[in-house]
Amino acid sequence: MVKEYQHLTEEEVDFFMENGYLVVKRAFSREKAAEFTREMWVRLGLDPDDPETWPKDRERIHMPVLNREPVATFAPKVWEIMKELLGGEERIDEASSTWGDSFIVNFGTPALAAERTRVPPAELDNWHVDGDFFVHFLDSPEQALLVIPLFSDIRPGGGGTYIAPEGIAAAARYLAAHPEGGLPRPLAFVPSTSRHADPRDDPAYYSHLAQAKTCTRFVELTGEVGDVVLLHPLMLHSASKNYLRVPRVITNPPVALREPFCFARDDPGEYSLVERTTLRALGVERLEFRPTTERRRIVPARVALQEKMVADERRRLAEVARAKAGVDADADAGAGAAARPVAVA
């Protein structure tokens, strides 16, 4: 059955199923992006015009979220496409229908800016599948799409995300073969029932880094402010090196489903595009998949770090607000004094 879509063209549907991603150009305006990032540099405690204040040995900062806005108002076209990729708004968890200002800022480093040779994408050390907060199953609903809105222009070599579309099939095969689920250990899947002290000693260990070395096609996600990339949840991807020393700013808000993906629907016309893409990657038209262990959440180490970052960011914002209030008060006082009549003896 051929399903009709209102916001996706036939070419875009075919492209997503073949490649696992779509780029929505100019999904939100530069003005919208500027407003959303207005306090970013204050929160960071850095000067946007002085690279000497930027980190020199730390390439990226993952900021916590302070504010949110519904995707439907921030980027309406993207929201409509997301609904079509996932099978309808009724399948999307309402709690994940917003985007936050948890910016990921890639500054690069002075050393990288001086590099004459660039690291080949297969040799990058950050290859992974997103979702460090839950045990992964083939049908996991917690991360139904990987979304990357661009809040800065990204040129080649400027720290854009690299993707390896071939990795979708490899990750899908691994999870289909491991209904016990996989723990999201750094840069790898480890069976949730593993008893090995070192997961690398486990014969069922899946290394994203090793998988990336077997891939033959890599795509560097460059673009302009307002572009949004929508990717299959099992897309293998990596942060890249920023050789330009121009801050690259993105977010990666997860989209969750109310219920797990289903790969054995009675009506094939009810498969979402993400489900169809997963089945295609597995080379089957239908798959009865049932987890053999419980679904469970994990609290990643980054949570504690970002809680401290929230406190620091709020302190900096409050300091700037107090300073501004003081300047305004002084200006008002000065204006008041100038306006008062001077007594003449």
Kinemage of the C-alpha trace (Angstrom):
@kinemage 1
@onewidth
@group {chain A} dominant
@subgroup {mainchain}
@vectorlist {calphas} color= white
{ca met a 1} P 0.000 0.000 0.000
{ca val a 2} L 1.369 3.430 -0.936
{ca lys a 3} L 0.760 5.932 1.838
{ca glu a 4} L 0.125 9.548 0.923
{ca tyr a 5} L 1.924 12.337 2.796
{ca gln a 6} L 0.990 15.996 2.930
{ca his a 7} L 4.400 17.425 3.817
{ca leu a 8} L 6.849 14.856 2.441
{ca thr a 9} L 7.391 14.402 -1.276
{ca glu a 10} L 7.803 10.975 -2.828
{ca glu a 11} L 11.474 11.799 -3.415
{ca glu a 12} L 11.965 12.711 0.250
{ca val a 13} L 10.281 9.493 1.389
{ca asp a 14} L 12.549 7.432 -0.850
{ca phe a 15} L 15.607 9.397 0.270
{ca phe a 16} L 14.863 8.846 3.960
{ca met a 17} L 14.298 5.126 3.503
{ca glu a 18} L 17.527 4.817 1.517
{ca asn a 19} L 19.728 7.126 3.607
{ca gly a 20} L 18.048 7.483 6.992
{ca tyr a 21} L 17.969 11.269 7.132
{ca leu a 22} L 16.399 14.429 5.731
{ca val a 23} L 17.498 18.063 5.755
{ca val a 24} L 14.753 20.671 6.160
{ca lys a 25} L 16.139 23.967 4.870
{ca arg a 26} L 15.250 27.300 6.516
{ca ala a 27} L 12.909 25.656 9.021
{ca phe a 28} L 13.197 28.682 11.313
{ca ser a 29} L 14.494 32.209 10.811
{ca arg a 30} L 17.805 33.755 11.766
{ca glu a 31} L 15.851 36.190 13.917
{ca lys a 32} L 14.259 33.285 15.774
{ca ala a 33} L 17.658 31.673 16.260
{ca ala a 34} L 19.178 34.946 17.495
{ca glu a 35} L 16.421 35.369 20.066
{ca phe a 36} L 16.750 31.776 21.286
{ca thr a 37} L 20.548 32.073 21.659
{ca arg a 38} L 20.452 35.637 23.034
{ca glu a 39} L 21.698 34.672 26.511
{ca met a 40} L 24.008 31.854 25.424
{ca trp a 41} L 27.298 33.699 25.840
{ca val a 42} L 26.299 35.099 29.213
{ca arg a 43} L 25.354 31.592 30.339
{ca leu a 44} L 28.744 30.333 29.154
{ca gly a 45} L 30.580 33.171 30.836
{ca leu a 46} L 32.550 33.785 27.642
{ca asp a 47} L 33.069 36.712 25.266
{ca pro a 48} L 31.845 35.917 21.729
{ca asp a 49} L 34.280 38.482 20.305
{ca asp a 50} L 37.362 37.311 22.207
{ca pro a 51} L 38.590 33.784 21.363
{ca glu a 52} L 41.109 34.136 24.205
{ca thr a 53} L 38.197 33.598 26.609
{ca trp a 54} L 37.111 30.369 24.878
{ca pro a 55} L 38.250 26.919 26.033
{ca lys a 56} L 41.718 26.079 24.729
{ca asp a 57} L 41.833 22.345 25.441
{ca arg a 58} L 38.142 21.463 25.480
{ca glu a 59} L 36.473 21.311 22.086
{ca arg a 60} L 32.787 21.171 23.034
{ca ile a 61} L 30.468 22.334 25.788
{ca his a 62} L 27.091 20.617 26.250
{ca met a 63} L 24.849 23.172 27.939
{ca pro a 64} L 21.808 22.285 30.072
{ca val a 65} L 18.295 23.408 29.206
{ca leu a 66} L 16.784 26.527 30.789
{ca asn a 67} L 13.951 27.370 28.387
{ca arg a 68} L 11.674 25.447 26.020
{ca glu a 69} L 9.323 26.158 23.145
{ca pro a 70} L 6.922 23.845 21.285
{ca val a 71} L 8.335 22.595 18.002
{ca ala a 72} L 4.960 23.394 16.432
{ca thr a 73} L 5.563 27.123 16.942
{ca phe a 74} L 9.362 27.189 16.679
{ca ala a 75} L 9.599 25.251 13.405
{ca pro a 76} L 6.082 24.371 12.169
{ca lys a 77} L 7.237 22.659 8.966
{ca val a 78} L 9.596 20.399 10.907
{ca trp a 79} L 6.817 19.465 13.319
{ca glu a 80} L 4.592 18.388 10.436
{ca ile a 81} L 7.372 16.316 8.888
{ca met a 82} L 8.237 14.735 12.239
{ca lys a 83} L 4.617 13.641 12.589
{ca glu a 84} L 4.713 12.014 9.165
{ca leu a 85} L 8.015 10.262 9.866
{ca leu a 86} L 6.626 8.811 13.109
{ca gly a 87} L 3.123 7.856 11.999
{ca gly a 88} L 1.062 10.738 13.365
{ca glu a 89} L 0.920 13.174 16.261
{ca glu a 90} L -1.044 10.684 18.359
{ca arg a 91} L 2.038 8.440 18.509
{ca ile a 92} L 4.389 11.166 19.798
{ca asp a 93} L 4.885 11.623 23.527
{ca glu a 94} L 3.665 15.142 24.268
{ca ala a 95} L 6.513 15.628 26.755
{ca ser a 96} L 8.996 15.520 23.867
{ca ser a 97} L 7.194 17.969 21.609
{ca thr a 98} L 9.395 20.920 22.631
{ca trp a 99} L 12.901 22.114 21.878
{ca gly a 100} L 15.145 23.451 24.622
{ca asp a 101} L 18.135 25.780 24.687
{ca ser a 102} L 20.569 22.990 25.620
{ca phe a 103} L 23.105 24.167 23.080
{ca ile a 104} L 26.094 22.076 22.062
{ca val a 105} L 28.847 24.547 21.247
{ca asn a 106} L 31.875 23.257 19.348
{ca phe a 107} L 34.667 25.824 19.652
{ca gly a 108} L 37.502 23.807 18.217
{ca thr a 109} L 40.911 24.626 19.739
{ca pro a 110} L 43.919 26.719 18.751
{ca ala a 111} L 45.811 23.473 18.106
{ca leu a 112} L 43.120 22.230 15.711
{ca ala a 113} L 43.073 25.571 13.911
{ca ala a 114} L 46.784 25.128 13.249
{ca glu a 115} L 46.397 21.577 11.886
{ca arg a 116} L 47.260 21.098 8.227
{ca thr a 117} L 45.783 17.611 7.977
{ca arg a 118} L 42.280 16.611 9.014
{ca val a 119} L 41.192 13.441 10.762
{ca pro a 120} L 39.387 11.096 8.316
{ca pro a 121} L 35.770 10.548 9.422
{ca ala a 122} L 36.287 6.804 10.036
{ca glu a 123} L 39.043 7.693 12.512
{ca leu a 124} L 36.956 10.068 14.639
{ca asp a 125} L 36.695 8.948 18.265
{ca asn a 126} L 33.085 9.969 18.954
{ca trp a 127} L 31.031 7.510 16.864
{ca his a 128} L 27.849 6.494 18.683
{ca val a 129} L 24.085 6.013 18.578
{ca asp a 130} L 22.183 8.487 20.748
{ca gly a 131} L 20.343 7.570 23.931
{ca asp a 132} L 22.528 7.418 27.040
{ca phe a 133} L 19.498 7.445 29.340
{ca phe a 134} L 17.812 4.100 28.616
{ca val a 135} L 18.448 0.449 27.840
{ca his a 136} L 18.274 0.092 24.053
{ca phe a 137} L 15.946 -2.337 22.299
{ca leu a 138} L 15.146 -2.503 18.610
{ca asp a 139} L 11.728 -0.972 19.310
{ca ser a 140} L 12.747 1.532 22.008
{ca pro a 141} L 10.343 4.496 22.095
{ca glu a 142} L 12.602 6.815 24.124
{ca gln a 143} L 14.568 8.050 21.094
{ca ala a 144} L 12.320 7.847 18.045
{ca leu a 145} L 14.196 10.436 15.987
{ca leu a 146} L 17.532 12.186 16.212
{ca val a 147} L 16.967 15.894 15.540
{ca ile a 148} L 19.698 18.475 14.883
{ca pro a 149} L 18.598 22.132 14.568
{ca leu a 150} L 21.403 24.468 13.410
{ca phe a 151} L 21.831 27.704 15.364
{ca ser a 152} L 24.989 28.725 13.521
{ca asp a 153} L 26.194 28.438 9.950
{ca ile a 154} L 28.363 25.335 9.574
{ca arg a 155} L 30.969 25.183 6.830
{ca pro a 156} L 33.049 22.142 5.859
{ca gly a 157} L 35.663 21.568 8.547
{ca gly a 158} L 33.663 23.657 10.990
{ca gly a 159} L 32.647 20.933 13.433
{ca gly a 160} L 29.501 19.661 11.731
{ca thr a 161} L 28.159 16.260 12.736
{ca tyr a 162} L 29.327 13.330 10.610
{ca ile a 163} L 26.893 10.498 9.899
{ca ala a 164} L 27.387 6.980 8.544
{ca pro a 165} L 24.080 5.767 7.052
{ca glu a 166} L 25.391 2.189 6.764
{ca gly a 167} L 25.492 2.065 10.548
{ca ile a 168} L 21.684 1.951 10.788
{ca ala a 169} L 21.523 -1.604 9.449
{ca ala a 170} L 24.394 -2.753 11.659
{ca ala a 171} L 22.810 -1.327 14.818
{ca ala a 172} L 19.396 -2.718 13.856
{ca arg a 173} L 20.836 -6.205 13.300
{ca tyr a 174} L 22.619 -6.088 16.644
{ca leu a 175} L 19.504 -5.049 18.577
{ca ala a 176} L 17.293 -7.529 16.718
{ca ala a 177} L 19.719 -10.273 17.778
{ca his a 178} L 19.748 -9.052 21.385
{ca pro a 179} L 16.172 -8.860 22.696
{ca glu a 180} L 17.668 -8.631 26.184
{ca gly a 181} L 18.601 -5.076 25.243
{ca gly a 182} L 21.851 -3.197 25.137
{ca leu a 183} L 23.352 -0.902 27.743
{ca pro a 184} L 24.499 2.416 26.312
{ca arg a 185} L 28.077 2.189 27.497
{ca pro a 186} L 30.355 4.880 26.065
{ca leu a 187} L 30.480 4.504 22.290
{ca ala a 188} L 29.091 0.953 22.364
{ca phe a 189} L 26.221 -1.406 23.038
{ca val a 190} L 26.726 -3.988 25.768
{ca pro a 191} L 24.068 -6.708 26.371
{ca ser a 192} L 22.102 -5.741 29.479
{ca thr a 193} L 22.536 -9.280 30.817
{ca ser a 194} L 26.323 -9.176 30.455
{ca arg a 195} L 28.310 -10.221 33.521
{ca his a 196} L 31.693 -9.303 32.134
{ca ala a 197} L 33.687 -6.772 34.138
{ca asp a 198} L 35.027 -5.265 30.936
{ca pro a 199} L 32.387 -5.180 28.169
{ca arg a 200} L 35.127 -5.496 25.561
{ca asp a 201} L 35.653 -9.053 26.828
{ca asp a 202} L 32.066 -9.885 25.946
{ca pro a 203} L 31.776 -11.702 22.592
{ca ala a 204} L 28.459 -9.908 22.037
{ca tyr a 205} L 29.986 -6.459 22.606
{ca tyr a 206} L 29.180 -4.024 19.791
{ca ser a 207} L 31.709 -1.267 19.225
{ca his a 208} L 30.460 1.805 17.425
{ca leu a 209} L 34.050 2.857 16.826
{ca ala a 210} L 34.870 -0.459 15.171
{ca gln a 211} L 31.652 -0.335 13.158
{ca ala a 212} L 32.500 3.123 11.801
{ca lys a 213} L 35.768 1.758 10.403
{ca thr a 214} L 33.810 -0.705 8.260
{ca cys a 215} L 31.614 2.005 6.728
{ca thr a 216} L 32.406 3.314 3.273
{ca arg a 217} L 30.166 6.384 3.114
{ca phe a 218} L 30.185 9.372 5.429
{ca val a 219} L 28.172 12.603 5.243
{ca glu a 220} L 29.296 15.849 6.855
{ca leu a 221} L 26.210 17.784 7.979
{ca thr a 222} L 26.912 21.382 7.015
{ca gly a 223} L 24.284 24.067 6.548
{ca glu a 224} L 22.907 27.432 7.549
{ca val a 225} L 21.151 28.849 10.568
{ca gly a 226} L 17.583 27.554 10.576
{ca asp a 227} L 18.284 24.237 8.860
{ca val a 228} L 17.118 21.116 10.708
{ca val a 229} L 18.344 17.561 10.130
{ca leu a 230} L 15.994 14.686 10.962
{ca leu a 231} L 17.666 11.295 11.333
{ca his a 232} L 16.710 7.688 11.991
{ca pro a 233} L 17.176 6.929 15.717
{ca leu a 234} L 19.834 4.270 14.966
{ca met a 235} L 21.927 6.594 12.812
{ca leu a 236} L 25.615 6.163 13.620
{ca his a 237} L 27.105 9.634 13.995
{ca ser a 238} L 30.021 11.538 15.449
{ca ala a 239} L 31.015 15.033 16.422
{ca ser a 240} L 33.796 16.232 14.161
{ca lys a 241} L 36.784 18.494 14.602
{ca asn a 242} L 36.276 22.229 14.251
{ca tyr a 243} L 39.327 23.449 12.383
{ca leu a 244} L 37.888 26.899 11.681
{ca arg a 245} L 37.673 28.141 15.296
{ca val a 246} L 34.210 29.502 14.479
{ca pro a 247} L 31.779 28.392 17.211
{ca arg a 248} L 29.347 25.778 15.899
{ca val a 249} L 26.013 25.782 17.733
{ca ile a 250} L 23.393 23.025 17.543
{ca thr a 251} L 20.980 21.177 19.801
{ca asn a 252} L 19.879 17.528 19.630
{ca pro a 253} L 16.424 17.266 21.210
{ca pro a 254} L 15.162 13.667 21.381
{ca val a 255} L 11.656 12.778 20.216
{ca ala a 256} L 9.877 10.006 22.129
{ca leu a 257} L 6.851 7.863 21.316
{ca arg a 258} L 3.931 6.998 23.576
{ca glu a 259} L 4.390 3.317 22.701
{ca pro a 260} L 7.321 1.292 21.320
{ca phe a 261} L 7.843 0.962 17.587
{ca cys a 262} L 5.946 -1.954 16.072
{ca phe a 263} L 7.467 -4.028 13.270
{ca ala a 264} L 4.573 -6.480 12.905
{ca arg a 265} L 1.502 -4.335 12.243
{ca asp a 266} L -1.656 -6.017 10.953
{ca asp a 267} L -2.043 -3.264 8.372
{ca pro a 268} L 1.269 -2.577 6.553
{ca gly a 269} L -0.070 0.863 5.678
{ca glu a 270} L 0.171 1.789 9.360
{ca tyr a 271} L 3.939 1.458 9.528
{ca ser a 272} L 5.678 4.759 10.163
{ca leu a 273} L 8.493 5.774 7.855
{ca val a 274} L 10.998 5.109 10.632
{ca glu a 275} L 9.569 1.600 11.087
{ca arg a 276} L 9.656 0.983 7.338
{ca thr a 277} L 13.268 2.144 7.209
{ca thr a 278} L 14.236 -0.194 10.062
{ca leu a 279} L 12.545 -3.161 8.382
{ca arg a 280} L 14.273 -2.320 5.121
{ca ala a 281} L 17.626 -2.128 6.909
{ca leu a 282} L 16.971 -5.607 8.307
{ca gly a 283} L 15.911 -6.935 4.904
{ca val a 284} L 12.489 -8.107 6.093
{ca glu a 285} L 8.895 -6.950 5.613
{ca arg a 286} L 7.723 -7.925 9.090
{ca leu a 287} L 9.404 -8.783 12.386
{ca glu a 288} L 7.880 -10.037 15.619
{ca phe a 289} L 10.112 -8.409 18.201
{ca arg a 290} L 9.619 -8.665 21.953
{ca pro a 291} L 12.137 -7.571 24.593
{ca thr a 292} L 13.132 -10.335 27.002
{ca thr a 293} L 14.111 -7.989 29.837
{ca glu a 294} L 12.378 -4.965 31.308
{ca arg a 295} L 12.590 -1.533 29.798
{ca arg a 296} L 14.410 0.801 32.141
{ca arg a 297} L 15.874 4.248 32.335
{ca ile a 298} L 19.467 5.094 33.236
{ca val a 299} L 20.737 8.265 34.894
{ca pro a 300} L 23.841 9.261 32.887
{ca ala a 301} L 26.805 10.937 34.549
{ca arg a 302} L 26.155 14.129 32.566
{ca val a 303} L 23.020 14.849 34.637
{ca ala a 304} L 24.951 15.763 37.787
{ca leu a 305} L 27.382 17.878 35.770
{ca gln a 306} L 24.585 19.748 34.042
{ca glu a 307} L 22.792 20.388 37.347
{ca lys a 308} L 25.879 22.286 38.482
{ca met a 309} L 26.030 24.069 35.138
{ca val a 310} L 22.415 25.224 35.592
{ca ala a 311} L 23.319 26.828 38.923
{ca asp a 312} L 26.373 28.540 37.417
{ca glu a 313} L 24.426 29.786 34.407
{ca arg a 314} L 21.594 31.188 36.514
{ca arg a 315} L 24.151 32.961 38.713
{ca arg a 316} L 25.764 34.609 35.681
{ca leu a 317} L 22.392 35.670 34.278
{ca ala a 318} L 21.400 37.141 37.647
{ca glu a 319} L 24.692 39.052 37.899
{ca val a 320} L 24.185 40.570 34.453
{ca ala a 321} L 20.570 41.450 35.297
{ca arg a 322} L 21.647 43.159 38.539
{ca ala a 323} L 24.389 45.070 36.762
{ca lys a 324} L 21.969 46.220 34.090
{ca ala a 325} L 19.427 47.242 36.720
{ca gly a 326} L 22.119 49.298 38.452
{ca val a 327} L 23.086 51.064 35.244
{ca asp a 328} L 19.448 51.802 34.458
{ca ala a 329} L 18.891 53.110 37.987
{ca asp a 330} L 21.930 55.396 37.719
{ca ala a 331} L 20.745 56.653 34.354
{ca asp a 332} L 17.254 57.341 35.725
{ca ala a 333} L 18.720 59.129 38.728
{ca gly a 334} L 20.888 61.266 36.505
{ca ala a 335} L 17.979 62.099 34.266
{ca gly a 336} L 15.874 62.986 37.298
{ca ala a 337} L 18.536 65.282 38.682
{ca ala a 338} L 18.863 67.038 35.355
{ca ala a 339} L 15.127 67.531 35.185
{ca arg a 340} L 14.797 69.046 38.691
{ca pro a 341} L 14.673 72.909 38.791
{ca val a 342} L 17.706 74.577 40.303
{ca ala a 343} L 16.953 77.005 43.113
{ca val a 344} L 18.222 80.519 42.465
{ca ala a 345} L 19.295 82.492 45.493
